[in-house]
Amino acid sequence: MAYRYRCGECGFKTSWGTESQGERAQIAHYTDRHPGLRPGGTVEANTKNPEGGIGCLGILAVLFLLFVLAAACSR
């Protein structure tokens, strides 16, 4: 799953990435732009494309359908 962190003090937002990448980017932003403040804001999770593709189960389903289609056409 991909995550994006938004600053609680300004309009800054990190790019989409892993949770740890976003956290590091947010800490670096607060250190640079808001020294002395504790990092805050919100975290977004990319729910539209959480795995970045159809995954193994999707590939297996497509292969199974192709197998059924091939078996039906060979009769």
Rosetta blueprint (number, residue, H / E / L):
1 M L
2 A L
3 Y E
4 R E
5 Y E
6 R E
7 C E
8 G L
9 E L
10 C L
11 G L
12 F L
13 K E
14 T L
15 S L
16 W L
17 G E
18 T L
19 E H
20 S H
21 Q H
22 G H
23 E H
24 R H
25 A H
26 Q H
27 I H
28 A H
29 H H
30 Y H
31 T H
32 D H
33 R H
34 H L
35 P L
36 G L
37 L L
38 R L
39 P L
40 G L
41 G E
42 T E
43 V E
44 E E
45 A E
46 N L
47 T L
48 K L
49 N L
50 P L
51 E L
52 G L
53 G L
54 I L
55 G H
56 C H
57 L H
58 G H
59 I H
60 L H
61 A H
62 V H
63 L H
64 F H
65 L H
66 L H
67 F H
68 V H
69 L H
70 A H
71 A H
72 A H
73 C H
74 S L
75 R L
